[in-house]
Structures are given as C-alpha cells and as structure tokens.
C-alpha cells in the first residue's frame, strides 16, 4: 500500500508494536501529507469530530472500497463475516447494510453488541462476496473471506507464484 501512496507521504513506513491486554499486535504504519483531496474525504466521514456513514455511500462503496473495509474492519466468524461497525450510529450502520443488500445482493443481519452495532454477512452470501472483493484484497487478508493464499515457492509473496484455495 505504501508504494501506491508513497508520493503522498513525507517519510517511509515504520514498525509499530501495540500491546492490548495480553496480545501484542505488530504493524507497519505511514502517514500521508495533509492535502485538500484527503481533507474532502475526511469531511465526508467525520462530522463535528463524529464518525459517520455519508448519505452517498451507495456511490462510494465500490468493490475496491468494500475490499478495504473488510481488510480493515472485517472479522471472520463462523461461516460468515462480521463488519465491525461498532463506532457508527445505528442509523449509519443500517444505511451501510442497505448498500450491501441492494447494490451487492448480500444476505446480511444486524447484531447489536455491547460496543455497538455490527453487520454480519451470512454464509450463503460468502461465495458472492468473494467474487466481488478478492481481486482487490491483499493475499494476507484473504483469510477474512475464508480463502487461504498458498505461496508455491519460498514463503515470500509473489503474485505470480501463488494460488488461492477455499478454507
């Protein structure tokens, strides 16, 4: 991802280790410059410092955008997938779910957890979801849609030396 956005960044990515309870998470992070194009996007998804789903989400939620949502906020659960929308209002989550149902024909339900509402994409919609998002997902994130990416060679990622299989 960094190489795609590098021209928007002032520095290289750096390693980050975050301890949450007893679990340690490792990540690479980078920061983009403050540019008008990013400010416009930020303004669409934050109103008075509150995270929102914009009214025009139907047009914004392309297959690429849906793949990014799943990679960042998707959680494999049972035979389906949760989209962790806990930080949004119920109205916003319903708006988002309507796009999944109407635009993508996905069978979804709404779960209310202690931390907020979540969307669950049911097992019968997973094959359709995979056809929509797999072309845009990083191989290391395919497990979220129940696909394992097998590298046929050295263990290093190569898009030319790997294949995907259902798990």
N, C-alpha and C positions, 0 to 999 in steps of 0.2 A: 504494500500500500504506500509506503514511504516513497518509493521510486515513482509512483504515479503522481504524488503530490509534492515532490521534492522542490519544485520551482516555487511553491507557496511557503516554504519553510526557511527559517534563518539558520537552523543548525541540524545536525544529524540526530537520529533517534538515540535514545539512551535506555539502558536497562533499569527496570524498577521491580523491587521486591516488596510485596504488600502482605502483611500478616493480619489475618482476620480470624479471630478466635484461635483455634489450633491449626488452621490451614494456612499455608504460605502460597501465595499466587505470584508468579513471575510474568512479567510483560515487558514489551518494548513500547515506548511512547515517544511521540514527537509533537511539536506544536507548530501550527501554521501562523502566518502573519495575520494581523488584523486588516482585512481588506473589505471593501464595500460589498463584494459578492457574498462573503461569509456573514457580514452583518445582516444582509437581506434574509438569508436563510435562518439565522438566529432569531430575527424578529418574527418570522413565521411560526416558530416553535416555542417561543418564550414571550409571554405577555405579562407585563408587570412582574418579571422575575419568576413567573409560574410556568412550568412546562405544560404545553397544550398540543392537541392534535388539530392542525388547521382545518378550516372548513373545506378547503380544496384538496384534501388528502386523496380523494379519488384520482385526481390527475397526477399527484406527486408520487403515489405508491406504485412505481413501475416494478417490473420483475427484479431489476438491479437493486432498487431501494428495499424491496421485500427481502431479498437475499441478505442485505446488510443488517436489516432489523433482526432477522433470525440469527445471524452470526453474532451479533452483539447482545441481544436480549432473548434469544431462543433457548429453551431448556427441554431436552428430550425427556419425556415422561411416559412410562408405559409404552404403548404402541403409537402414541401421538406426540404432540409438541406443544409446550406452553410458550406463549409470548409474554414475557414478564413486563406488563404494562402498569405495574403497581403504582408508579409515581404520577399517573394521569387520573383525571376525574372519571367517574362512571360514564358520564355523557361522552367524553372524548374516546373512551375505550369502545363504547357502543358504535360510535362513528367509524372508528378504525375497523372494528369487526364487520360492519356493514360492507366496507370495501372488500374485505376478504370473501364475504359471501356473495356479493353482487358481481364484482369485477372478476374474481378468480374462481367462483363456484366452489369454495371450500366449505366444508361442513365444520362449523365452529360452535363452541359453547363458551359461556362466560362463567368464570369461577371468581368468587369473592373470598379473598384470603385476609388474614389479619393485617397484611401490609397494603392491601388494595386489590382492585380487580385485575384479573388475568384472562387472556384469551387462550382457549385450548383448541387446537386443531385435531380433529378426531382421526382415528386410524384409517377410516375409509377415504379420507382426503389426502393422505400422505403420498400415494403414488402421483397424484396430480400436482401436489406441492413440489415434489422432487423435479418434475418436468419443468416447472416454472423457474425454480431458483438454482438448481445445481450448476447450470452454465456460468453463474455469476459468483459462486461460492469458492472460497479458498479451500484447498484439499484438507487442511487441518480442521476445518469446521464442518465437514460433511457428516460426521457422526451425529450432528444435531438433527439431521433428516434421515437418520438410520442408514447411512451409506458409509462404508469403510473404503478409504483410498489406499490401495496397496501399491507400494513402490516395488518395481521388479528388479531394481539394482541395489545400489549401495546404501540405501537409507536416506539419501539426500533427495529432496523433492525435485522432480523433473516432470514437467507436464507431458513429455514425450515417452516416458518410461514407466507410466503408472496406469492402473485401471481402477474403476470403481465397482464395488460389489455391494449388494444389499446385506445389511446385518439385522 
